[in-house]
Amino acid sequence: MKSEKNLHFSLLLAHYEDIEKKAIELRRSTKLKLPDSIVAATSIVLDAILLTDDEHLLSLSLPGLKTQSIL
């Protein structure tokens, strides 16, 4: 279990700079607050579906961002 957590952490670190750049780009080009920019950027860079109940995040229309309601 611990090695699996380390693997996920290592994968995230490998994408850290890309996530950082994307978050900065989103923050500058939208009215997103920094935390939402980081969450959206992480989802986009990792090509992952963002599961959320946040209506604001669900309503975003950003290239590469895929969202799904958890409700």
C-alpha positions in Angstrom: 0.0 0.0 0.0 2.8 2.4 0.9 4.6 1.8 -2.4 1.4 2.5 -4.3 1.0 5.9 -2.5 4.7 6.7 -3.3 4.1 5.8 -7.0 1.1 8.2 -7.1 3.1 10.9 -5.4 6.0 10.4 -7.8 3.7 10.7 -10.8 2.3 13.9 -9.4 5.7 15.3 -8.8 6.7 14.4 -12.4 3.9 16.7 -13.6 4.4 19.5 -11.0 5.9 22.1 -13.4 3.2 21.4 -16.0 0.5 21.8 -13.4 2.1 24.9 -12.1 2.3 26.5 -15.5 -1.3 25.6 -16.4 -2.6 26.9 -13.1 -0.8 30.2 -13.7 -2.3 30.4 -17.2 -5.8 29.7 -15.9 -5.5 32.2 -13.1 -4.4 34.9 -15.6 -6.9 34.1 -18.3 -10.0 33.5 -16.1 -11.6 34.8 -12.9 -10.7 31.5 -11.1 -9.3 31.8 -7.6 -5.9 30.1 -7.1 -7.2 26.9 -5.4 -9.7 26.3 -8.3 -7.0 27.1 -10.8 -4.7 24.5 -9.2 -7.5 21.8 -9.1 -8.5 22.5 -12.8 -4.9 22.5 -13.9 -4.2 19.2 -12.2 -7.2 17.6 -13.9 -6.3 19.0 -17.3 -2.6 18.1 -17.1 -3.3 14.6 -15.8 -6.2 14.1 -18.3 -8.4 13.1 -15.4 -12.1 13.7 -14.9 -12.7 16.2 -12.1 -15.3 14.8 -9.7 -16.9 17.6 -7.7 -20.1 19.0 -6.3 -18.9 22.6 -6.8 -21.3 24.2 -9.3 -18.7 26.8 -10.3 -16.2 24.1 -11.3 -18.9 22.1 -13.0 -19.9 25.1 -15.1 -16.4 25.8 -16.4 -15.8 25.4 -20.1 -12.0 25.1 -20.5 -10.1 23.2 -23.1 -9.1 19.8 -21.8 -11.2 20.1 -18.6 -13.7 17.2 -18.0 -16.0 17.5 -15.0 -18.6 15.2 -13.5 -21.0 15.9 -10.6 -20.7 13.6 -7.6 -24.3 14.3 -6.6 
